Amino acid sequence: MADNIIIRVQSPDGMKKIPATKRETVAAFIKKVGNEFGFNSNGFSIYLNRNKTGEILSQNKTLSLLKIKHGDMLYLFPSGSPSSSAEVMDTATPHSSSSMPSVSSSSSSASSSMIPRSFSAPQVQEDEIDQYLTKQDGKIYRNKDPQLCHHGSLGKCVHCVPLEVREFIFVFLISYRDHMSFHAYLRKLTGGADKGKFAALENISCKIKSGCEGHPPWPEGICTKCQPSAITLNRQKYRHVDNIMFENHTIADRFLDFWRKTGSQRMGYLYGRYTEHKDIPLGIRAEVAAIYEPPQNATQNSLELVDDPKAAAVDEIAAKLGLCKVGWIFTDLLSEDTRIGTVRYTRNNDSHYLSAEECITAGYFQNLHSNPCRLSRDGHFGSKFVTVVATGGPDNQVHFEGYQVSNQCMALVRDECLLPCKDAPELGYAKESSPEQYVPDVFFKDTDKFGNDVTFLARPLPVEYLIIDITTTFPKDPQYTFCSTQRFPIENREILGETQDFHSLATYLSQCTSTAFLDIVSDFHLLLFLVTNEVMPLRDSIGLLLDAVRTSNEDLAQTWKKSEQWATIEQLCSTVGGQPSSSQGYGAMGGPSAPASSSAMWSCLHCTFMNQPGTEHCEMCSLPRGYQPPSLHALLCPDLIPLSPPLNWPITSLHQDPLRDLDALFFYFFLFFTLSPHFEASVLPISQAAVSSERDALVSIHSMSKSTKPKLSTSVPLSLSQRLLGNRAVYKYI
């Protein structure tokens, strides 16, 4: 019995204990190891040391002659891919070599002593900003102190010598109690005497490990080998993004216009790039160049995202422009005083900064956009995806607040372990285990009334443990990735009457006064329309124009302007016609626009059918020329959104389609008499000349008598039911 020994063998798949005897031959032991790990005799090699030295060859010598004793550790490497296997073996104990691609010899030698070898594979392609920061020395250089430094200009002392990142981290955290940058955190892990030998970036998992055959599956059985560990929520010491910067105020201002005009909240995706943030050592800044607003259902206190068929096209266009999706933004605004333009200050210490639902949504987005990391076994760790909230500040003005959720929150959301509370937005709730899902215990630490640190079960859970705040700024000198001075309509704003069609494009081109073609087409929303429109999508032929916008190259833009695609776009714009800002504007070709000709084909605004010249009604849907169907919001809120049909319809078109007009009249009269008890009207006669306008007529308050003047201070647009009655009426909701 004294000859029996147990030898540990570590492989890329884990460690196993192999029973053997001291007198057992090496050949028999290697065969036993191959059977245990599932290898053939030639498919692996065994070494005495981790660095692949001291190979044990198959021979007739006994283990005792090779001085292999009880409890020794041997290292197994598959012979098919020795290099990749070595890197996989270093997952738990990385050493101090570097595999950063395209690094010069000097920078490689400087960084190799700080960054360990990549864990999973060199196939992980990190972001450009991560590759750039990895090559930096990370030192904080200090100037000579005139009071403390008593040496020459070429000398250095303890008061002016450059600080290493790990030294600065200690001073920074003690002084400011703030988050360190992610790359500074990596330098802290990989610094010191061991050079990060025992450092590892492990993603948290809340699921039961698969492959455990010692017991029935959950809920019949579970063991400590497959059971996920309990989670104690701690404040995350680092953050992946240290600053969020909008390039200019126009980006945020156009986004807020939706709330200003409707009172409903709005959500959008932030597109920009990651750059170095020089105010923080090895910091990262997310620069926002544009906001894309996906399809959504919005109210005053809720948002609901719907499927976006254009999502892939938007990401593709942004990538060709050198941009990526860096975060998302939403509004939480309530007007306090409309006369002075103030908003309520609702998110503060007494309420919450992010609700539990918003934290779960942020965690969902961060899991979708994980951060590639070669130091993690999974190839990713954390996320650079940020969250921006447009809300009221302490001065009752609109403020932009930036956040991220911690990696622990991302794990809880990914494994569906976190729920929001119905009646307390500032509290979350960790799910309890059920027969369908095992949920590990989640704890957090707090101070009780006696000042003692007490651990509580996260049911409920304050979401402050999950939030990382990020500074959001605007530059003093505005920057412009898209330099167009005109504003092309933003997508998915049909409720405001802002539609993206060729009529809007013709109007946009007619209002552009710039002679440079690059300035005209340098608009993110215009480029999206050119690629995603259904009449003539340019997804396969717009690459040259996107390169011109990305590099600000006017010559490339002029070259694309001479293409057949742009000539077709100009022809379509001249067909549908625009609405110039004055009597003589600039047409799509760049010259003075001519009045619309009745001999040209025209497109129906309802079904987009191209009709023959001289017709006044669409051959496909029988609607009159220039008709745009009003939305229900436009019918119920005429004071916010003017209706688009001409005033002389449907009165003058009853003879065209009596059944259609009869149904329309019945619906409009029903709507009018249903809502009339809730309104008080002031009716004035209207002349036939006044109803011939193409746009909604406005009733001037100053033209009305005191007895009929409503209690409003602005002009009031007409509603469709008033037009049918032939009178001009002004309504005020009671």
C-alpha positions in Angstrom: 0.0 0.0 0.0 3.0 2.3 0.5 3.8 2.1 -3.2 0.4 3.6 -4.2 0.7 7.3 -5.1 -1.6 9.9 -6.8 -0.2 12.2 -9.4 -2.0 15.4 -10.5 -2.1 16.1 -14.3 -3.2 19.6 -15.5 -4.5 20.0 -19.0 -6.3 22.8 -20.9 -9.6 21.0 -19.9 -8.8 20.9 -16.2 -6.9 18.9 -13.7 -7.3 15.2 -12.9 -5.8 12.9 -10.3 -4.2 9.8 -11.7 -3.6 6.8 -9.4 -0.3 5.0 -9.9 2.5 3.1 -8.2 6.1 4.0 -7.7 7.2 0.9 -9.6 4.8 1.6 -12.5 6.6 2.2 -15.9 6.3 5.5 -17.6 4.8 3.9 -20.7 2.0 2.4 -18.6 1.4 5.7 -16.8 1.2 7.7 -20.1 -1.3 5.2 -21.5 -3.4 5.6 -18.3 -3.3 9.4 -18.7 -4.4 9.1 -22.3 -7.3 7.0 -21.4 -8.3 9.3 -18.6 -8.2 12.5 -20.8 -9.5 10.8 -24.0 -6.3 11.1 -26.1 -4.4 8.5 -28.1 -0.8 7.7 -27.4 0.6 10.2 -29.9 -1.9 13.1 -29.3 -0.3 14.7 -26.3 2.9 15.4 -24.4 3.5 15.5 -20.7 6.1 17.8 -19.1 7.5 18.2 -15.6 7.3 22.1 -15.8 4.6 24.5 -16.9 7.0 26.2 -19.4 7.2 22.9 -21.4 10.5 21.8 -20.2 11.4 18.3 -18.9 9.3 16.2 -21.3 8.4 12.7 -20.0 8.9 10.3 -22.9 7.4 6.8 -23.1 10.0 4.4 -21.8 10.4 1.4 -19.6 11.8 3.4 -16.6 9.7 3.5 -13.4 8.2 6.7 -12.0 10.5 6.5 -8.9 13.6 6.7 -11.1 12.2 9.9 -12.6 11.8 11.3 -9.0 8.0 11.6 -9.5 6.5 11.5 -6.0 3.1 11.4 -4.5 1.1 14.6 -5.1 3.4 16.0 -7.9 1.9 18.1 -10.6 2.5 17.2 -14.3 1.4 19.3 -17.3 -0.3 17.9 -20.4 -0.3 19.7 -23.7 -2.1 18.5 -26.8 0.4 18.0 -29.6 -1.9 19.2 -32.4 -1.7 22.9 -31.5 1.0 23.5 -28.9 1.0 27.2 -29.1 -2.7 27.7 -28.5 -2.7 25.1 -25.9 0.0 26.9 -24.0 -2.0 30.0 -24.0 -5.1 28.1 -22.8 -3.0 26.6 -20.0 -2.1 30.1 -18.9 -5.7 31.0 -18.2 -5.3 30.7 -14.4 -1.7 31.8 -14.2 -0.7 34.1 -17.0 2.9 35.1 -17.3 4.6 38.2 -18.4 4.9 38.1 -22.2 2.8 40.1 -24.7 1.1 39.1 -27.9 -0.3 42.5 -29.0 -0.2 42.6 -32.8 1.6 45.3 -34.8 3.7 46.6 -31.9 7.1 48.0 -32.5 10.0 46.4 -30.7 10.5 49.3 -28.3 6.9 49.6 -27.3 6.5 45.8 -27.2 9.4 45.5 -24.7 7.9 48.3 -22.6 4.5 46.8 -22.5 5.5 43.2 -22.2 6.6 43.6 -18.6 3.1 44.9 -17.7 0.6 42.9 -19.8 0.3 39.2 -19.5 -0.1 36.8 -22.4 -3.6 36.7 -23.9 -5.7 34.0 -22.3 -8.0 32.4 -24.8 -6.4 33.2 -28.2 -4.8 35.8 -30.3 -7.9 35.6 -32.5 -9.7 38.1 -30.2 -9.7 41.4 -32.1 -9.7 44.2 -29.5 -11.0 47.7 -30.2 -8.5 50.2 -31.6 -8.5 52.3 -28.5 -7.6 49.3 -26.4 -4.8 48.4 -28.7 -3.5 52.0 -28.5 -3.7 52.2 -24.7 -1.9 48.9 -24.3 1.1 50.3 -26.1 1.3 53.3 -23.8 3.7 53.4 -20.8 1.0 54.8 -18.6 3.3 57.0 -16.6 2.1 60.3 -15.1 4.8 62.9 -15.9 5.2 65.8 -13.4 7.0 69.2 -13.8 9.7 70.4 -11.5 8.4 71.8 -8.3 10.1 75.2 -7.6 9.8 74.8 -3.8 10.6 71.1 -3.3 13.0 70.3 -6.1 16.6 71.6 -5.5 18.4 69.9 -8.4 19.3 70.9 -11.9 17.1 70.8 -15.0 18.3 67.4 -16.0 17.8 65.8 -12.6 14.8 64.1 -11.0 13.7 63.6 -7.4 10.8 62.0 -5.5 8.8 65.2 -6.1 9.0 65.3 -9.9 9.9 61.7 -11.0 7.1 60.2 -13.3 4.6 58.1 -11.4 3.7 54.6 -12.4 0.0 54.0 -12.9 -0.2 51.7 -9.9 1.3 54.4 -7.7 -1.0 57.1 -9.0 -4.0 54.8 -8.5 -3.3 54.6 -4.8 -3.1 58.4 -4.5 -6.1 58.9 -6.8 -8.4 56.6 -4.9 -7.4 57.9 -1.5 -7.8 61.5 -2.6 -10.9 61.4 -4.8 -12.7 58.1 -4.1 -13.5 57.8 -7.8 -13.4 55.1 -10.3 -10.1 54.2 -12.0 -10.0 53.6 -15.8 -10.1 50.0 -17.0 -6.6 50.0 -18.4 -5.3 51.4 -15.2 -7.0 48.5 -13.4 -5.3 46.1 -15.8 -1.9 47.7 -15.0 -2.6 47.3 -11.3 -3.4 43.6 -11.7 -0.4 42.9 -13.9 2.1 45.1 -12.0 4.2 44.2 -9.0 6.7 41.5 -8.5 4.7 38.6 -9.9 3.9 40.6 -13.1 0.3 39.4 -13.1 1.1 35.8 -12.9 -2.0 35.0 -10.7 -4.3 37.6 -12.2 -7.3 36.6 -14.3 -10.4 38.3 -15.6 -13.4 36.0 -15.0 -16.9 36.7 -16.1 -19.5 36.0 -13.4 -21.9 33.2 -14.1 -25.2 32.6 -12.3 -26.1 29.4 -14.1 -25.5 25.8 -13.1 -22.4 24.3 -14.8 -23.3 21.7 -17.3 -21.7 18.2 -17.5 -22.0 17.2 -13.9 -23.0 13.5 -13.9 -22.7 12.7 -10.3 -26.4 13.4 -9.5 -29.7 14.0 -11.3 -30.2 17.5 -12.9 -31.8 20.4 -11.2 -34.2 20.5 -9.4 -33.7 16.8 -8.3 -30.0 17.4 -7.4 -27.1 19.9 -7.3 -23.6 19.8 -5.9 -20.9 22.2 -5.0 -19.1 21.5 -8.2 -21.9 22.7 -10.5 -23.5 25.1 -8.2 -22.8 28.8 -9.0 -21.3 30.8 -6.2 -23.2 33.3 -4.1 -22.8 37.0 -5.2 -22.0 39.8 -2.8 -22.5 43.1 -4.6 -19.6 45.5 -4.2 -18.8 48.9 -5.6 -16.9 48.4 -8.9 -13.5 50.1 -8.6 -13.1 50.7 -12.4 -15.2 51.7 -15.3 -14.7 50.9 -19.0 -15.6 54.5 -20.2 -14.5 57.5 -18.2 -16.2 60.4 -20.1 -19.1 60.9 -22.6 -18.8 63.9 -24.9 -21.4 65.2 -27.4 -19.6 66.8 -30.4 -22.0 69.8 -30.3 -25.2 71.1 -28.8 -27.2 70.6 -32.1 -27.1 66.8 -31.7 -28.8 66.9 -28.3 -31.1 69.9 -29.2 -32.6 68.0 -32.2 -33.2 65.0 -30.0 -35.0 67.1 -27.4 -37.2 68.7 -30.1 -39.5 65.6 -30.0 -40.3 66.1 -26.3 -40.7 69.9 -26.8 -43.3 69.4 -29.5 -45.2 66.3 -28.2 -44.6 66.1 -24.4 -43.8 62.4 -24.9 -40.5 60.8 -23.9 -37.9 59.7 -26.6 -35.1 57.1 -26.9 -32.2 56.9 -29.3 -29.0 55.1 -30.0 -25.7 57.0 -29.7 -23.3 56.6 -32.6 -19.7 57.9 -32.3 -16.2 56.6 -31.5 -14.0 55.8 -28.6 -10.9 58.1 -28.1 -8.3 58.6 -25.4 -9.4 60.7 -22.4 -6.2 62.5 -21.4 -7.6 63.9 -18.2 -7.5 60.4 -16.6 -4.6 58.1 -16.9 -5.3 55.5 -19.6 -8.8 56.7 -19.8 -11.4 56.2 -22.6 -13.9 58.8 -23.9 -17.0 58.1 -25.9 -17.6 60.8 -28.4 -21.2 61.1 -29.8 -21.5 62.2 -33.4 -25.1 61.3 -34.2 -28.3 60.0 -32.6 -30.5 57.4 -34.4 -34.1 57.1 -33.2 -35.5 53.6 -33.7 -39.2 52.9 -34.0 -40.9 53.2 -30.7 -44.2 53.8 -28.9 -43.8 56.8 -26.5 -46.1 58.4 -24.0 -45.5 61.0 -21.3 -44.2 58.4 -18.8 -43.3 55.3 -20.8 -41.3 54.0 -23.8 -41.7 50.8 -25.8 -39.3 49.7 -28.4 -40.5 47.8 -31.5 -38.7 45.8 -34.1 -36.5 47.9 -36.3 -36.1 46.4 -39.8 -33.4 49.0 -40.6 -31.1 48.2 -37.6 -28.5 46.2 -39.6 -28.4 48.9 -42.4 -27.8 51.6 -39.8 -24.9 49.7 -38.2 -23.4 49.1 -41.6 -23.6 52.7 -42.6 -22.1 53.8 -39.3 -19.2 51.4 -39.7 -18.4 52.7 -43.1 -18.4 56.2 -41.7 -15.9 55.2 -39.0 -18.6 55.2 -36.2 -20.0 52.5 -33.9 -22.9 52.3 -31.5 -21.5 53.6 -28.2 -24.6 53.9 -26.1 -28.2 54.8 -25.8 -30.1 57.9 -24.6 -33.6 58.5 -23.3 -35.5 61.4 -21.9 -37.2 61.7 -18.5 -38.6 65.3 -18.6 -41.6 66.9 -17.0 -42.3 70.5 -17.7 -42.6 72.7 -14.6 -43.2 76.2 -16.1 -43.7 76.5 -19.8 -43.4 80.3 -19.7 -39.7 80.2 -18.6 -38.9 76.8 -20.0 -38.0 75.0 -16.7 -38.3 71.2 -16.0 -38.8 69.3 -12.8 -35.9 68.0 -10.8 -37.0 64.4 -10.2 -33.9 62.3 -10.1 -32.0 63.1 -6.9 -30.8 61.6 -3.6 -34.4 61.4 -2.3 -35.7 59.4 -5.3 -33.4 57.6 -7.7 -30.8 58.2 -10.4 -31.7 55.1 -12.5 -34.7 52.9 -11.9 -34.5 49.1 -11.7 -36.1 48.8 -15.1 -33.6 51.2 -16.6 -30.7 49.3 -15.0 -32.0 46.0 -16.5 -32.3 47.6 -19.9 -28.8 49.0 -19.6 -27.5 45.6 -18.6 -29.3 44.0 -21.6 -27.7 46.5 -24.0 -24.2 46.1 -22.4 -24.5 42.3 -22.8 -25.3 42.8 -26.5 -22.2 45.0 -26.9 -19.6 43.3 -24.8 -16.0 44.5 -24.7 -13.5 42.3 -26.6 -10.7 41.4 -24.2 -7.8 39.1 -24.9 -7.1 38.8 -21.1 -10.4 36.9 -20.5 -11.0 33.3 -21.1 -14.3 34.0 -22.8 -12.8 36.6 -25.2 -14.9 39.4 -23.7 -15.1 41.3 -20.4 -17.5 44.1 -19.4 -18.8 46.6 -21.9 -18.1 50.1 -23.2 -21.9 50.7 -23.9 -23.0 53.8 -22.0 -26.4 55.1 -20.9 -27.3 58.8 -21.0 -30.4 60.3 -19.3 -31.8 63.7 -20.3 -33.5 64.9 -17.1 -34.1 67.9 -15.0 -31.2 69.2 -12.9 -31.0 71.1 -9.6 -31.4 74.4 -11.5 -34.5 73.1 -13.2 -32.8 73.0 -16.6 -32.2 70.0 -18.8 -29.1 68.0 -17.8 -27.5 65.0 -19.4 -26.3 62.3 -16.9 -24.2 59.4 -18.0 -24.1 55.9 -16.4 -23.1 52.3 -16.8 -24.1 49.3 -14.8 -21.5 47.0 -13.2 -20.3 43.7 -14.4 -22.2 42.0 -11.6 -25.4 43.7 -12.8 -24.7 42.5 -16.4 -24.4 38.9 -15.1 -27.6 39.1 -13.2 -29.4 40.5 -16.2 -27.9 38.0 -18.6 -28.9 35.0 -16.5 -32.4 36.5 -15.8 -31.9 36.8 -12.1 -32.9 40.4 -11.5 -36.4 41.8 -11.5 -37.8 45.4 -11.0 -40.1 46.3 -8.2 -43.6 47.4 -9.2 -44.1 50.2 -6.6 -40.5 51.3 -5.9 -38.5 52.2 -9.0 -35.3 52.6 -6.9 -35.4 48.9 -5.8 -34.6 45.7 -7.6 -35.4 42.2 -6.6 -33.3 39.1 -6.9 -35.4 36.1 -8.1 -35.9 33.1 -5.9 -35.0 29.6 -7.1 -37.7 27.7 -8.8 -37.9 24.2 -10.4 -37.2 25.8 -13.8 -34.2 27.9 -12.7 -31.6 27.9 -9.9 -30.7 31.4 -8.7 -27.7 31.9 -6.5 -28.0 34.0 -3.3 -27.3 37.7 -3.9 -26.2 39.8 -0.9 -25.2 43.4 -0.3 -23.6 45.1 2.6 -25.1 48.1 4.5 -24.8 49.8 7.9 -27.5 49.2 10.4 -28.8 51.8 12.9 -26.0 50.9 15.3 -23.2 51.6 12.8 -22.3 48.0 12.2 -21.7 46.5 8.7 -24.5 44.0 8.1 -25.0 41.7 5.1 -28.6 41.7 3.7 -30.3 39.4 1.2 -31.0 41.3 -2.0 -34.8 41.0 -1.8 -35.2 43.9 -2.3 -32.0 45.5 -3.6 -31.0 49.2 -3.8 -29.9 49.7 -7.4 -27.2 52.1 -6.3 -25.0 49.0 -5.9 -25.2 48.4 -9.6 -24.6 51.9 -11.0 -21.4 53.6 -12.2 -21.7 57.3 -12.9 -19.9 58.8 -15.9 -19.3 62.5 -16.5 -21.2 63.8 -19.6 -19.8 67.0 -21.2 -20.0 69.3 -24.3 -16.9 70.8 -25.7 -16.1 74.5 -25.6 -15.2 74.4 -29.3 -18.0 72.4 -31.1 -16.9 69.6 -33.4 -18.8 68.4 -36.4 -18.5 65.0 -38.0 -21.6 65.9 -40.1 -21.2 69.6 -41.2 -24.5 70.2 -43.0 -26.2 73.4 -41.9 -29.7 72.4 -43.0 -31.7 69.8 -41.0 -33.0 66.8 -42.9 -36.1 65.2 -41.1 -35.2 62.6 -38.5 -36.4 59.0 -39.0 -39.5 57.6 -37.3 -41.1 61.0 -36.5 -44.2 60.6 -38.6 -46.3 61.6 -35.5 -44.8 65.1 -35.9 -45.5 65.3 -39.6 -41.8 64.9 -40.3 -41.5 62.2 -43.0 -38.5 61.0 -44.9 -39.5 60.8 -48.5 -38.4 62.3 -51.8 -40.7 65.3 -51.2 -38.7 66.0 -48.0 -35.4 65.5 -49.9 -36.5 67.9 -52.6 -37.4 70.5 -50.0 -34.1 69.9 -48.2 -32.1 70.4 -51.4 -34.0 73.5 -52.4 -33.2 75.1 -49.0 -29.5 74.3 -49.1 -27.4 77.5 -49.9 -24.0 75.9 -49.7 -22.1 75.4 -53.0 -20.1 72.5 -51.7 -21.8 69.2 -52.4 -20.1 67.6 -49.4 -21.7 70.1 -47.0 -25.1 69.3 -48.5 -24.9 65.5 -48.1 -23.0 65.5 -44.8 -26.0 64.6 -42.7 -26.4 61.3 -40.9 -30.2 61.1 -41.3 -29.9 62.0 -45.0 -27.4 59.3 -45.6 -29.7 56.8 -43.8 -32.6 57.8 -46.1 -30.5 57.4 -49.2 -29.6 53.8 -48.2 -32.9 52.6 -46.7 -35.6 54.3 -48.8 -37.9 51.8 -50.7 -38.0 53.7 -54.0 -34.3 53.7 -54.9 -32.1 52.3 -52.1 -28.4 53.1 -52.7 -26.9 50.5 -50.2 -24.6 49.0 -52.8 -23.5 52.2 -54.5 -23.1 54.7 -51.8 -19.7 53.5 -50.5 -17.7 56.3 -52.3 -20.0 59.0 -50.8 -19.6 57.5 -47.3 -15.8 57.5 -47.7 -16.0 61.2 -48.8 -18.0 62.1 -45.7 -15.7 60.1 -43.4 -12.5 61.7 -44.8 -14.1 65.2 -45.5 -13.0 64.8 -49.2 -14.8 67.2 -51.5 -13.3 65.6 -54.6 -14.7 62.2 -53.8 -18.1 63.7 -53.1 -18.0 65.5 -56.5 -17.0 62.2 -58.2 -20.0 60.5 -56.7 -22.3 63.4 -57.6 -21.6 62.7 -61.3 -22.8 59.1 -61.0 -26.0 57.8 -62.5 -27.5 57.1 -59.0 -27.4 60.8 -58.0 -28.8 61.8 -61.4 -31.8 59.5 -60.8 -32.2 61.0 -57.3 -32.3 64.5 -58.8 -34.8 63.4 -61.4 -37.1 61.9 -58.7 -36.8 65.1 -56.6 -37.7 67.3 -59.6 -40.7 65.1 -60.3 -42.2 65.2 -56.8 -41.1 68.9 -56.3 -40.0 70.6 -53.2 -41.3 73.5 -51.1 -38.7 76.3 -51.3 -38.3 78.7 -48.4 -38.9 81.7 -50.7 -40.4 82.4 -54.1 -37.1 81.3 -55.8 -35.0 78.6 -54.2 -32.4 76.2 -55.2 -33.5 73.1 -57.0 -32.0 69.6 -56.7 -29.6 70.4 -59.5 -28.1 73.3 -57.6 -29.7 76.1 -59.7 -32.9 78.2 -59.2 -35.9 76.0 -58.9 -38.7 76.3 -61.5 -42.4 76.1 -60.6 -43.9 72.7 -60.6 -45.1 71.7 -64.1 -48.5 70.0 -64.6 -46.9 68.0 -67.5 -44.6 66.0 -65.2 -45.5 62.7 -63.5 -46.3 63.0 -59.8 -46.1 60.5 -56.9 -49.0 59.8 -54.6 -48.0 60.7 -51.0 -50.3 57.9 -49.7 -49.3 54.9 -51.8 -46.2 56.3 -53.7 -47.8 55.3 -57.1 -46.4 57.3 -60.0 -49.3 58.9 -61.8 -49.5 60.2 -65.3 -49.4 64.0 -65.9 -52.6 66.0 -65.9 -54.4 63.7 -63.4 -55.6 65.1 -60.1 -56.5 61.8 -58.4 -54.3 58.8 -57.8 -55.1 55.9 -60.2 -54.2 53.4 -57.5 -56.0 54.6 -54.3 -58.2 57.4 -55.8 -57.0 60.0 -53.3 -56.5 63.6 -54.5 -53.1 64.8 -55.4 -51.1 66.1 -52.4 -53.2 64.3 -49.9 -51.5 63.0 -46.7 -53.6 61.0 -44.3 -53.7 62.6 -40.8 -52.8 60.5 -37.8 -55.1 60.0 -34.9 -52.8 62.2 -32.8 -53.2 64.9 -35.3 -56.9 64.7 -35.2 -57.1 64.8 -31.4 -54.3 67.4 -30.9 -54.7 69.9 -33.7 -53.0 72.6 -31.6 -49.8 70.6 -31.7 -49.6 69.2 -35.2 -51.1 70.9 -38.2 -53.0 68.7 -40.6 -51.7 68.2 -44.1 -54.7 67.8 -46.4 -55.8 70.9 -48.3 -58.8 72.7 -46.9 -60.9 72.3 -50.0 -61.1 68.5 -49.5 -63.3 66.4 -49.2 -66.0 69.0 -49.9 -65.0 69.5 -53.5 -64.3 65.8 -54.2 -67.6 64.3 -53.2 -68.5 63.5 -56.8 -65.3 61.5 -57.3 -66.0 58.6 -54.9 -69.3 59.0 -53.0 -69.0 55.8 -50.9 -65.5 56.6 -49.7 -66.3 60.2 -48.9 -69.5 59.2 -47.2 -67.6 56.9 -44.8 -65.1 59.6 -44.2 -67.8 62.2 -43.4 -69.6 59.8 -41.1 -66.3 59.2 -39.1 -65.5 62.8 -38.9 -69.0 63.9 -37.8 -69.0 61.1 -35.3 -65.6 62.2 -33.9 -66.7 65.9 -33.9 -70.0 65.3 -32.0 -68.4 62.9 -29.6 -65.7 65.4 -28.6 -67.8 68.5 -28.8 -69.2 68.4 -25.2 -65.6 68.7 -24.0 -64.8 71.8 -26.1 -66.1 75.3 -26.1 -66.1 76.8 -29.6 -65.9 80.3 -31.1 -67.2 80.2 -34.6 -66.6 82.8 -37.3 -67.7 82.6 -41.0 -65.0 81.6 -43.4 -64.7 82.7 -47.0 -64.2 80.4 -50.0 -60.9 82.1 -50.7 -59.5 81.2 -47.3 -60.0 77.5 -47.9 -58.0 77.3 -51.1 -54.6 77.3 -49.2 -52.5 74.1 -49.4 -51.5 74.3 -45.7 -53.6 74.6 -42.5 -54.9 78.1 -42.0 -54.2 79.7 -38.7 -56.7 81.8 -36.8 -55.1 85.0 -35.5 -56.0 85.8 -32.0 -55.8 89.5 -32.6 -58.3 89.4 -35.4 -61.1 88.2 -33.2 -63.5 90.2 -31.0 -63.2 90.2 -27.3 -66.5 88.3 -26.9 -65.2 85.4 -29.0 -61.5 85.5 -28.1 -60.4 82.1 -26.6 -58.1 81.8 -23.6 -55.0 81.2 -25.7 -51.9 83.2 -26.5 -50.9 81.6 -29.8 -52.5 80.9 -33.1 -54.7 77.8 -33.3 -54.7 75.4 -36.3 -58.0 74.2 -37.7 -59.3 70.7 -37.3 -60.7 68.6 -40.1 -64.2 68.6 -38.6 -64.3 72.4 -38.7 -63.5 72.4 -42.4 -66.4 70.1 -43.2 -68.8 72.5 -41.5 -67.6 75.4 -43.6 -66.9 77.5 -40.5 -63.8 78.6 -38.7 -63.8 77.5 -35.1 -61.3 77.7 -32.2 -61.5 75.0 -29.5 -60.2 74.9 -26.0 -60.2 71.6 -24.1 -62.2 71.9 -20.9 
